Amino acid sequence: MKIGVRVMPRAEVLDTQGRAVEDTLRGHSFPIEAVRVGKFIELNLPGSETEALGKAKEIAQFVLCNPLIETFEVIKM
């Protein structure tokens, strides 16, 4: 089963990459309010939907996300 994991910087953490993209877009006259840059990881896991979602959450907590500065969301695809 394909499971997506979206990892984003916490709201209170300065997102320098997002700020750079935001500044570039504004410099090219795009009407942008805010930009946040994160990462998306696609996992193909065996088992039932419940097992795959649980395993994806475990993987995200173990290696994909730094809980001090990031949050994550597990998404069924």
C-alpha positions in Angstrom: 0.0 0.0 0.0 1.3 3.5 -0.9 1.5 5.9 2.0 2.7 9.5 1.9 4.4 11.3 4.7 4.4 15.1 4.6 7.0 16.7 6.8 6.9 20.5 7.4 8.8 22.9 9.7 6.9 23.8 12.8 5.1 27.2 12.6 7.4 28.7 15.3 10.6 27.7 13.4 12.1 30.1 11.0 11.8 28.5 7.5 14.8 30.0 5.6 14.2 28.0 2.5 10.5 29.1 2.4 11.5 32.7 2.9 14.0 32.5 0.0 11.3 31.1 -2.3 8.8 33.7 -1.1 11.3 36.6 -1.7 12.1 35.2 -5.2 8.4 35.0 -6.1 7.7 38.5 -4.8 10.7 39.8 -6.8 9.1 38.4 -9.9 5.7 40.0 -9.1 3.8 36.9 -8.0 1.1 37.8 -5.4 2.3 35.6 -2.5 1.2 35.8 1.1 3.5 33.2 2.5 5.6 30.1 1.5 6.6 27.1 3.6 8.9 24.5 2.2 8.8 20.9 3.5 9.3 17.4 2.1 7.1 14.6 0.9 8.1 11.0 1.2 6.2 8.1 -0.5 6.4 4.7 1.1 5.2 1.4 -0.4 4.4 -0.8 2.6 3.0 -4.3 2.8 0.0 -5.3 4.9 -3.5 -3.9 5.5 -4.3 -0.2 5.4 -4.3 0.0 9.2 -0.9 -1.8 9.4 0.7 0.3 6.7 -0.5 3.6 8.2 0.8 2.5 11.6 4.2 1.4 10.2 4.4 4.7 8.3 3.8 6.7 11.5 6.5 4.7 13.2 9.0 5.3 10.4 8.2 9.0 10.3 8.7 9.3 14.1 11.9 7.2 13.9 13.8 8.7 11.0 11.8 11.1 8.7 10.9 13.9 11.1 12.9 15.8 13.7 10.2 16.5 16.3 12.1 19.5 17.7 11.6 21.5 14.5 9.2 19.5 12.3 5.7 18.0 12.2 4.5 15.2 10.0 1.2 14.0 8.5 0.6 10.4 7.2 -1.6 10.3 4.1 -3.2 7.3 2.5 -2.6 7.4 -1.3 
